[in-house]
Amino acid sequence: MKLELSLLSGELATEFKTVQAMVAIYCRDHHQDDHQGKSLCKSCRELIDYAEMRLDRCPYGQKKPTCNKCPIHCYKPQPKEQMQAVMRYAGPRMLFPHPILSIRHLLHERRAVPAKPGAGLSNRSQRKNRGE
């Protein structure tokens, strides 16, 4: 699967790689018939696109906590349920195919949640301020 990280950088890009890997594992094991020769089915591709948008707009920016610890719940109910199912299934299966991403994610979960951010810290706001 080709990684497209045009919008995200730093910690957000790493988080997005982790989400992509988890969705790929879930899709491979649950949606084998829906692939039609592609790496992900349509619903999983849409979930990846939604996750990228939410990461880009996260008010915490680069200091983003893991979603399960975040006090700001930005996912809509349906994609949230879908992502929870993906993470419950793929999380334990990540260690062998993606050991570094897995360990990074587990360490990141142990960090304290930063104080509620001020305005303009999201990746999207930072890009706009730089004129991209």
N, C-alpha and C positions, 0 to 999 in steps of 0.2 A: 504494500500500500504506500503510495506516494504521500509524503507529508507536505502540506501546503501551509506555511506559516507566515503569510504575507502580512497579516494584521497584528500578530502577537510576537512579543519578544521577551527575553529574560525568563523569570519565574512563570509567567503566564504561558509562554511557549512550551515549557517543560510540563506544566499542568495539562496543556492541550495534547501533547504527545501521549501522556498517560491515559487521558480520556479516549484518544483514538485507539490505543492499544487494547483497552478494555472493551470498547465497542466492537473491535475487530474479532476478539475472542468470542464474545457473546454472539455476534452475528454468524460467525463460522459454525458455531455449535447449535444455534436455534433456527436459523433462516437459510439453510442450505439450498432449498428449492427456489428461493427468491432472488438469488444472485444474478442469474441470467448472464454469466460470464464476467461479472464485475466483482471487485473485491468486497463491496458491501451492498446489501439490499437497499431499496429506496428508503424505507423507514429508518434504518440505521444511519444512512447518509444524511437524512434530514435531522436526526438527533445530533450528529456531529456538527452540522452547520449551526444548529441552535446553540450547542455548547460553546462553539467558537464565538458566536455573537454575545452570549452572556459573559464569557470571560473578557471579551473586549470592552464590555460596558460595566464590568465590576467596579463599584465605587472604591474598593480598596486598592485597585491598581496592582502594582508589583508586590505589595505587602498582603495580598489576598490570603485569607485562611482557607483551609479545605472546606468544601461546601457543607459537609455534615456538621461542622463546628461554627459556621457563619451565622451571625444573628440576622443578616439580611437575606431573606429567602426570595431570590429573584426568578426562579424557574416557575413557569405556569404549572398547574397541577398535573396535566397529562405527561409532559416531558419529564417532570420530576419523578413520577412513578416509573416511567420507562428507564430513566437514568439510575434510579435506585435498584431496579431489577438487574440492570447491566452490572452495576458495581457489586451487588451481592453475589452474582454468579462469577464474574470475571476476576474480582479482587483476589480470591484465594488461588486462582489459576495463573496469575501474573508472574509469580516468583521465578519460574523456570524460563519462560520465553523472554521476560523483560526484568531481570533482577535489579538493575540499577534504578529503573523507573519505580519499581515496587518499593525498594528500600527508601528512596527519596520521598515517596508518597507517605510511607509509614512514619518517617522522621518529621515530615511536614505536619502530619496530624498531631504530633506531640507539642508543637509550638503553641504558645499562648495566642489567643485571638487579640489582634491589635484593637485599639480604641476606634470607635466609629469614625470613619474618614470624613474629611471636609470635602467641599465641592472641587471638581476639576482634577481628581487623582486617577480617574479611570484611564485605561489605555487609550480609549477613543478620544478623550479630552486631551491627553498628552499629544496624540498625533495631530489633532486639530491645532493645538498651540504651536507645534513645530511647523505647521503649514503643509503637512503631507496630504 
